[in-house]
Amino acid sequence: MNGAPASHRRQGGIALLMVMVIVALATLLATELVRQQQLQVHRGGNLLHGDQAFEYALGGEVWARRLLLKDAADSSHDSLDEFWNQGLPPTPIPGGTISGRLRGLQGRFNLNNLQAGQQPDTLWNERFERLLKDLDLPDGLRLAAVDWIDADSEVQPGGGAEDDFYSRLPEPYRAANRPFADVSELHLLRGVSSEIYATLLPQVTVLPDKTQLNVNTAPGEMLQALGLSSAEAEAVIAARDKTPFKTLDAFTGLPVIAAAIDGGDFDDSALTVSSEYFELEVAVAMGDQRLVQYSLLKRDGKDTVTVLARRRRGW
């Protein structure tokens, strides 16, 4: 009989099969090792790009400081036509791009103005009430905001809320009973939906001190919150677009404002033509990494700009 016995042929087939299995396993192992190595390289690159993006964002703060200090040296007022408000368009940097924008925050309603010591601040509560009315939002939001930052547990009648309300929610929490730390806390207030939050967000801010309102940068809604009609607010904006108010007297001297003051419909208290607080938004694209950093800046006179807070997000 020709050829090897059948048992030998079977053994040879089994050995060949085992060799093929071993080769397949070795190939899979080698592929996985290469994949893991590539993944580590990619992760390392992302970490490097993330660190670089953060450093460039910090560089943006240096740019903002210099801009604000130069502005303070050049003028004693802050208005929307000044260079600090023009922004930095997307600019190439090694490996990516950077852009930036400064915003004056004292043209918005400072939520921490609602409280004066142990009592609600009557003037700012009246202004916030008008703002909510102009935005077609319920006044209960003002009452909930007052309860959120006052130190007591007494509920403001008509829409306020304290621990008794928040502790009964499906995901319970307590009222802060301290000044707002961030505007995002509005999400926690009784009656604030996502839609209401989006409507209110462009008009409000949270600053660590009680602040005056800058009439050079306030939008029409905030001017109306001071007690002006829509037409009067438009007249103020038209006047400041031609010539920004360099002094508060220049603002109160406008015929439309003088008439409102004489008529008793306008209170010029706690107003200013300059700003101390600004928000810097820096966006950095570096490799696959995207970083947006928001920095709260305070300018003290003409000599110092301090970073009070930072928050970041990627995209």
LINCORJO-V541621 format. One record per residue. N is the residue number from 1. RES is the residue in three letters. OMEGA is omega in degrees with one decimal (none if undefined). NEAR is the number of other ideal C-beta (glycine too) atoms within 12 Angstrom. Layout:
n,res,omega,near
N,RES,OMEGA,NEAR
N,RES,OMEGA,NEAR
//
This chain:
n,res,omega,near
1,MET,-179.7,5
2,ASN,174.4,4
3,GLY,-178.2,9
4,ALA,176.4,12
5,PRO,-178.3,11
6,ALA,-179.3,11
7,SER,178.1,11
8,HIS,-179.8,12
9,ARG,178.8,13
10,ARG,178.4,13
11,GLN,177.9,14
12,GLY,179.4,16
13,GLY,179.2,15
14,ILE,179.6,14
15,ALA,178.5,14
16,LEU,179.2,14
17,LEU,179.0,14
18,MET,177.3,14
19,VAL,-179.7,14
20,MET,178.8,14
21,VAL,179.7,14
22,ILE,178.3,14
23,VAL,179.8,14
24,ALA,179.0,14
25,LEU,179.1,14
26,ALA,178.1,14
27,THR,178.9,14
28,LEU,179.5,14
29,LEU,179.7,14
30,ALA,179.0,14
31,THR,179.9,14
32,GLU,177.9,14
33,LEU,177.8,14
34,VAL,179.5,14
35,ARG,179.0,14
36,GLN,179.1,14
37,GLN,178.9,14
38,GLN,179.0,14
39,LEU,178.7,14
40,GLN,177.4,14
41,VAL,179.8,14
42,HIS,178.0,17
43,ARG,178.0,16
44,GLY,177.2,15
45,GLY,178.7,19
46,ASN,178.3,21
47,LEU,179.1,18
48,LEU,-179.9,19
49,HIS,177.6,27
50,GLY,177.7,26
51,ASP,179.4,20
52,GLN,179.4,26
53,ALA,178.9,36
54,PHE,179.1,27
55,GLU,177.0,25
56,TYR,177.1,35
57,ALA,175.3,39
58,LEU,174.7,25
59,GLY,175.8,24
60,GLY,177.1,37
61,GLU,177.2,33
62,VAL,177.6,21
63,TRP,-178.5,29
64,ALA,178.6,38
65,ARG,-178.5,29
66,ARG,-178.8,21
67,LEU,-178.0,30
68,LEU,178.4,41
69,LEU,176.5,23
70,LYS,179.0,18
71,ASP,179.2,29
72,ALA,178.8,26
73,ALA,-175.3,14
74,ASP,-175.5,16
75,SER,180.0,23
76,SER,177.4,22
77,HIS,177.7,31
78,ASP,-177.7,39
79,SER,-172.2,35
80,LEU,-179.7,26
81,ASP,-176.8,21
82,GLU,-171.4,29
83,PHE,-178.5,20
84,TRP,-177.2,37
85,ASN,-175.1,28
86,GLN,177.2,16
87,GLY,176.5,24
88,LEU,-179.7,26
89,PRO,178.3,12
90,PRO,-174.5,16
91,THR,-179.1,20
92,PRO,171.1,14
93,ILE,179.6,25
94,PRO,178.0,15
95,GLY,-178.6,20
96,GLY,179.7,25
97,THR,176.2,23
98,ILE,174.2,35
99,SER,-177.1,28
100,GLY,179.5,38
101,ARG,174.2,27
102,LEU,176.2,38
103,ARG,173.2,31
104,GLY,-173.8,40
105,LEU,-177.1,42
106,GLN,168.3,37
107,GLY,179.8,41
108,ARG,179.0,36
109,PHE,177.7,49
110,ASN,-175.9,38
111,LEU,179.5,42
112,ASN,173.9,35
113,ASN,-175.1,39
114,LEU,-176.4,39
115,GLN,176.1,32
116,ALA,-176.7,19
117,GLY,-179.0,12
118,GLN,-175.8,13
119,GLN,173.2,18
120,PRO,178.2,29
121,ASP,-173.2,29
122,THR,-177.3,18
123,LEU,-175.9,27
124,TRP,174.0,36
125,ASN,176.1,29
126,GLU,180.0,26
127,ARG,179.1,38
128,PHE,176.9,40
129,GLU,177.8,31
130,ARG,179.9,31
131,LEU,179.4,41
132,LEU,178.9,33
133,LYS,179.2,19
134,ASP,179.4,28
135,LEU,-178.8,30
136,ASP,178.3,14
137,LEU,-176.4,32
138,PRO,179.3,23
139,ASP,177.2,26
140,GLY,177.7,26
141,LEU,177.7,39
142,ARG,-179.2,43
143,LEU,177.8,31
144,ALA,179.1,38
145,ALA,178.0,48
146,VAL,178.5,44
147,ASP,-179.2,38
148,TRP,-173.9,44
149,ILE,178.6,40
150,ASP,-172.5,32
151,ALA,-175.9,19
152,ASP,179.8,20
153,SER,178.1,19
154,GLU,-175.5,20
155,VAL,173.7,23
156,GLN,-178.2,31
157,PRO,176.3,14
158,GLY,178.8,18
159,GLY,178.6,26
160,GLY,-179.7,32
161,ALA,176.0,36
162,GLU,-175.0,30
163,ASP,-177.3,22
164,ASP,178.1,17
165,PHE,-174.0,26
166,TYR,-179.0,25
167,SER,179.7,15
168,ARG,178.7,14
169,LEU,178.0,16
170,PRO,172.9,7
171,GLU,-169.7,8
172,PRO,172.6,13
173,TYR,-177.9,21
174,ARG,174.3,19
175,ALA,-175.9,33
176,ALA,-175.3,29
177,ASN,176.6,22
178,ARG,179.2,18
179,PRO,175.2,26
180,PHE,174.7,31
181,ALA,-178.8,21
182,ASP,-177.5,25
183,VAL,179.4,31
184,SER,176.9,20
185,GLU,176.8,25
186,LEU,178.4,34
187,HIS,-174.1,22
188,LEU,-174.5,28
189,LEU,175.5,40
190,ARG,175.0,33
191,GLY,-178.4,28
192,VAL,175.3,31
193,SER,177.5,16
194,SER,180.0,11
195,GLU,178.7,14
196,ILE,179.2,25
197,TYR,-179.5,23
198,ALA,178.7,16
199,THR,-174.6,22
200,LEU,-171.1,34
201,LEU,-178.0,24
202,PRO,-174.6,21
203,GLN,-171.8,35
204,VAL,174.9,44
205,THR,174.7,37
206,VAL,-180.0,35
207,LEU,-172.1,35
208,PRO,-179.8,23
209,ASP,168.7,19
210,LYS,-173.5,26
211,THR,172.6,31
212,GLN,179.5,33
213,LEU,178.6,43
214,ASN,-177.3,41
215,VAL,176.0,44
216,ASN,-175.0,39
217,THR,-178.5,38
218,ALA,175.8,41
219,PRO,-177.7,30
220,GLY,-179.2,29
221,GLU,-179.9,32
222,MET,175.7,38
223,LEU,175.7,42
224,GLN,178.4,32
225,ALA,177.1,38
226,LEU,179.6,41
227,GLY,179.4,31
228,LEU,172.1,35
229,SER,178.4,23
230,SER,-179.7,17
231,ALA,179.0,15
232,GLU,177.6,27
233,ALA,177.8,31
234,GLU,178.5,19
235,ALA,177.7,25
236,VAL,-179.1,40
237,ILE,178.5,31
238,ALA,-179.3,16
239,ALA,-177.5,24
240,ARG,174.6,33
241,ASP,177.1,16
242,LYS,-179.4,14
243,THR,178.0,19
244,PRO,-178.9,27
245,PHE,179.8,35
246,LYS,176.3,22
247,THR,177.5,20
248,LEU,176.7,24
249,ASP,177.8,17
250,ALA,177.6,24
251,PHE,-177.3,39
252,THR,177.9,26
253,GLY,175.3,19
254,LEU,-179.1,30
255,PRO,-177.6,15
256,VAL,179.0,30
257,ILE,178.5,33
258,ALA,179.5,20
259,ALA,179.4,20
260,ALA,178.4,27
261,ILE,179.7,23
262,ASP,-179.2,13
263,GLY,178.8,15
264,GLY,-178.4,10
265,ASP,-172.7,20
266,PHE,177.4,32
267,ASP,-177.1,23
268,ASP,178.1,28
269,SER,173.8,21
270,ALA,175.9,24
271,LEU,-178.7,36
272,THR,175.1,31
273,VAL,-179.4,32
274,SER,-177.3,36
275,SER,172.3,41
276,GLU,-172.0,30
277,TYR,-179.9,40
278,PHE,172.7,43
279,GLU,176.0,37
280,LEU,172.7,43
281,GLU,178.3,30
282,VAL,176.7,41
283,ALA,-178.3,32
284,VAL,172.8,39
285,ALA,-175.7,27
286,MET,-175.5,29
287,GLY,176.8,23
288,ASP,-175.7,20
289,GLN,175.7,31
290,ARG,-177.8,26
291,LEU,170.8,35
292,VAL,-179.4,27
293,GLN,176.4,35
294,TYR,-178.5,32
295,SER,174.9,36
296,LEU,-176.5,32
297,LEU,172.8,38
298,LYS,177.9,28
299,ARG,178.8,34
300,ASP,-180.0,17
301,GLY,-176.3,15
302,LYS,-170.6,17
303,ASP,-169.1,12
304,THR,169.2,16
305,VAL,-175.0,32
306,THR,173.2,22
307,VAL,-177.6,27
308,LEU,-177.4,27
309,ALA,174.7,23
310,ARG,168.3,23
311,ARG,-174.4,23
312,ARG,171.4,23
313,ARG,173.8,18
314,GLY,174.5,20
315,TRP,none,13
//
